[in-house]
Structures are given as structure tokens and as C-alpha cells.
Amino acid sequence: MHGPVVPGLLLVALCAAAGSYCLLRLRSGSARARGAAGGEAVMGFGMAAMAVPAAFTPPGPWMPVACAVVFGCAALRGLWLVRGGAHHLHHVVGSLAMVYMALVMAPGGGHQGHTGHVAGGVPLLTGVLLLYFAGYVLSAGARLLPSAGGGTGEAVAPPVCWGARPELALACRLSMGIAMLAMLVTI
């Protein structure tokens, strides 16, 4: 990733923490929830690996290829899961965005050349992805806000283990969406 070292390392920490929480979510919930948590853990740790600042640790020439393969497989898995519900489309878009960033990160992938690509990838595609993830972040953030209908007559829910708390899962997704925005801005 291009950019200053400290913000890059903070982004690595955020993505690694989100991936770690997703691993914790693998221990609870339904099979469907565990499957989503596994995909999100791969996304979190993959984003952490791609966010390591080049000034801190220069990536090897294999890094973009490995990231493109891993996220390409994640996109194919997401496409397979879309048949069970459209909510998996976000995973497909996220995985394809990571493939795109890996290709831009590849040696010669973001330099001015005969194909008309400029540093930072294809501006139109980058802009569309930025708009998508900005909308996703705003939507997820709005869902985290407490509802106005809470009153004193509501029953208190029993405590739930950390891995099964829906608000933490949503906060995890929100943080990964913010990290995706930051990564797209820096390519």
C-alpha cells in the first residue's frame, strides 16, 4: 500500500482485529452465520496483508498474485453462495475489489503505459468502488444507531456470548468497509 507508515499500520491493526473477531464468530451461530464469518475472516486478514505499508515491508513480487488468487477464489465462492440469497453479493463485490487492488499493486499494474492506465488503476472503476463502499459504510453505520422506539417496557435479553452478538458483527463489517475505502483512496 502506498502512503505513510503509521496510518498504514493502523489500517493493518484494524483489519487484523476484524479478522480475529470473525474467527471468534466461527465458534457460534448457525452454519450460515459461520460460513459468513469465515469469508469475512479471510477478507479481514487479506486486507491486513495488503495494507502493510511498502515503506515498512516491501511486498515480494508474489504478493499481488497471491492476493489476486485468494480473493478470486473468494469471489467465486461468493458467487456460488449468491444462489442462496442476494446478501452474498457484497462479499463478491468486496472480493473483486481486492482482486482489482492486487492487480493495480502488481509491478507495472498501476504505471502509465500503452493501455492508458494511470497510477491508481482505472479512475472510473475506482470511483464506482468508492461510491459503493461509501454507501455500504453509511448504511451499516445507520443500522448500528440505536432505535428511537426503546422504552422501559422492553424485556431485557439474556447475555449473549461475544461471537454471537449481531451488533459486533455489524461493527466488524463497518470497520472493514471503512478500511476498504481507505485502501481504495490510497491506490
C-alpha positions as CSV (number, residue, x, y, z in Angstrom):
1,M,0.0,0.0,0.0
2,H,1.2,3.5,-0.7
3,G,1.2,6.2,1.9
4,P,2.6,7.0,5.3
5,V,3.7,4.1,7.6
6,V,1.7,4.9,10.8
7,P,-1.8,5.2,9.1
8,G,-1.0,2.0,7.1
9,L,0.0,0.1,10.3
10,L,-3.2,1.3,12.0
11,L,-5.2,0.0,9.0
12,V,-3.4,-3.3,9.3
13,A,-4.3,-3.4,13.0
14,L,-8.0,-2.6,12.3
15,C,-8.2,-5.3,9.6
16,A,-6.4,-7.9,11.7
17,A,-8.7,-7.2,14.6
18,A,-11.8,-7.5,12.4
19,G,-10.4,-10.8,11.0
20,S,-9.8,-12.0,14.5
21,Y,-13.3,-11.2,15.7
22,C,-14.6,-13.1,12.6
23,L,-12.6,-16.1,13.7
24,L,-14.3,-15.8,17.1
25,R,-17.7,-15.8,15.4
26,L,-16.8,-19.1,13.8
27,R,-17.4,-20.8,17.1
28,S,-21.1,-19.7,17.5
29,G,-24.2,-19.3,15.5
30,S,-25.8,-21.3,12.7
31,A,-23.9,-22.9,9.8
32,R,-24.9,-20.0,7.6
33,A,-23.5,-17.5,10.1
34,R,-20.3,-19.5,10.5
35,G,-19.9,-19.5,6.7
36,A,-20.2,-15.8,6.5
37,A,-17.8,-15.3,9.4
38,G,-15.2,-17.5,7.7
39,G,-15.4,-15.4,4.5
40,E,-15.2,-12.2,6.5
41,A,-12.2,-13.5,8.4
42,V,-10.4,-14.2,5.1
43,M,-11.3,-10.7,3.9
44,G,-10.1,-9.1,7.1
45,F,-6.7,-10.9,7.2
46,G,-6.2,-10.5,3.4
47,M,-6.9,-6.7,3.8
48,A,-4.4,-6.6,6.7
49,A,-1.8,-8.3,4.5
50,M,-2.4,-5.9,1.6
51,A,-2.4,-2.8,3.8
52,V,1.1,-3.3,5.1
53,P,2.9,-0.1,4.0
54,A,5.5,-0.7,1.3
55,A,7.9,1.6,3.2
56,F,7.6,-0.7,6.3
57,T,8.0,-4.0,4.5
58,P,8.3,-4.0,0.7
59,P,5.9,-6.7,-0.8
60,G,7.5,-9.5,-2.8
61,P,6.6,-9.9,-6.4
62,W,4.4,-12.9,-5.5
63,M,2.2,-10.8,-3.1
64,P,-0.2,-9.3,-5.8
65,V,-0.5,-12.7,-7.5
66,A,-1.3,-14.5,-4.2
67,C,-3.8,-11.8,-3.2
68,A,-5.5,-12.0,-6.6
69,V,-5.8,-15.8,-6.4
70,V,-7.1,-15.8,-2.9
71,F,-9.7,-13.1,-3.5
72,G,-10.6,-14.5,-6.9
73,C,-11.4,-17.8,-5.2
74,A,-13.4,-15.9,-2.5
75,A,-15.3,-14.1,-5.3
76,L,-16.1,-17.5,-6.9
77,R,-17.3,-18.9,-3.5
78,G,-19.4,-15.8,-3.1
79,L,-21.0,-16.2,-6.5
80,W,-21.8,-19.8,-5.6
81,L,-23.4,-18.6,-2.4
82,V,-25.5,-15.9,-4.1
83,R,-27.9,-18.6,-5.2
84,G,-28.9,-18.9,-1.6
85,G,-29.5,-15.2,-1.1
86,A,-28.5,-11.8,-2.5
87,H,-26.8,-10.8,0.7
88,H,-23.7,-12.6,-0.5
89,L,-23.3,-10.0,-3.4
90,H,-21.5,-7.7,-1.0
91,H,-18.8,-10.4,-0.5
92,V,-18.5,-10.8,-4.2
93,V,-18.0,-7.0,-4.7
94,G,-15.5,-6.9,-1.9
95,S,-13.5,-9.8,-3.2
96,L,-13.5,-8.4,-6.7
97,A,-12.4,-5.0,-5.3
98,M,-9.5,-6.8,-3.6
99,V,-8.6,-8.6,-6.9
100,Y,-8.6,-5.2,-8.6
101,M,-6.4,-3.6,-6.0
102,A,-4.0,-6.6,-6.2
103,L,-3.7,-6.2,-9.9
104,V,-3.1,-2.4,-9.5
105,M,-0.5,-3.3,-6.9
106,A,1.4,-5.7,-9.2
107,P,4.6,-4.5,-10.7
108,G,3.7,-2.4,-13.8
109,G,0.0,-2.6,-12.9
110,G,-0.5,1.0,-12.0
111,H,2.1,2.8,-14.1
112,Q,1.3,4.9,-17.2
113,G,1.6,2.6,-20.2
114,H,0.3,1.9,-23.7
115,T,-3.1,0.7,-22.3
116,G,-3.9,4.1,-20.9
117,H,-3.9,3.0,-17.2
118,V,-2.6,5.6,-14.8
119,A,-1.2,5.2,-11.3
120,G,-4.1,4.3,-9.1
121,G,-5.8,2.0,-11.5
122,V,-8.8,2.8,-13.7
123,P,-10.3,6.0,-12.4
124,L,-13.9,5.2,-13.3
125,L,-13.7,1.7,-11.7
126,T,-12.0,3.1,-8.6
127,G,-14.7,5.8,-8.4
128,V,-17.5,3.3,-8.7
129,L,-16.0,1.1,-5.9
130,L,-15.5,4.2,-3.7
131,L,-19.2,5.1,-4.1
132,Y,-20.3,1.6,-3.4
133,F,-18.3,1.2,-0.2
134,A,-19.2,4.7,0.9
135,G,-22.9,3.8,0.6
136,Y,-22.2,0.5,2.4
137,V,-20.5,2.2,5.3
138,L,-23.3,4.8,5.6
139,S,-25.9,2.0,5.6
140,A,-24.0,-0.2,8.1
141,G,-23.4,2.9,10.3
142,A,-27.1,3.7,10.3
143,R,-28.0,0.2,11.3
144,L,-25.8,0.5,14.3
145,L,-27.6,3.5,15.6
146,P,-30.0,2.7,18.5
147,S,-33.7,2.7,17.5
148,A,-35.8,5.5,18.8
149,G,-38.5,3.1,19.9
150,G,-36.6,1.8,23.0
151,G,-38.6,2.3,26.2
152,T,-38.8,1.0,29.7
153,G,-41.3,-1.7,28.9
154,E,-38.9,-3.8,26.8
155,A,-37.8,-7.2,28.1
156,V,-34.1,-7.5,28.8
157,A,-32.4,-10.0,26.5
158,P,-30.2,-12.6,28.1
159,P,-26.5,-12.1,27.8
160,V,-25.1,-13.4,24.5
161,C,-21.5,-14.7,24.0
162,W,-19.1,-12.4,22.2
163,G,-19.2,-14.4,19.0
164,A,-22.9,-14.2,18.6
165,R,-23.5,-10.5,19.1
166,P,-25.1,-9.1,15.9
167,E,-24.1,-5.5,16.7
168,L,-20.4,-6.5,16.9
169,A,-20.6,-8.4,13.7
170,L,-22.1,-5.3,12.0
171,A,-19.4,-3.1,13.6
172,C,-16.8,-5.6,12.2
173,R,-18.3,-5.3,8.7
174,L,-18.5,-1.5,9.1
175,S,-14.8,-1.3,10.0
176,M,-13.8,-3.5,7.1
177,G,-15.9,-1.2,4.8
178,I,-14.1,1.8,6.1
179,A,-10.8,0.0,5.6
180,M,-11.7,-0.8,2.1
181,L,-12.5,2.9,1.4
182,A,-9.1,3.8,2.8
183,M,-7.3,1.3,0.7
184,L,-9.1,2.4,-2.5
185,V,-8.2,6.0,-1.8
186,T,-4.5,5.1,-1.5
187,I,-4.1,3.1,-4.7
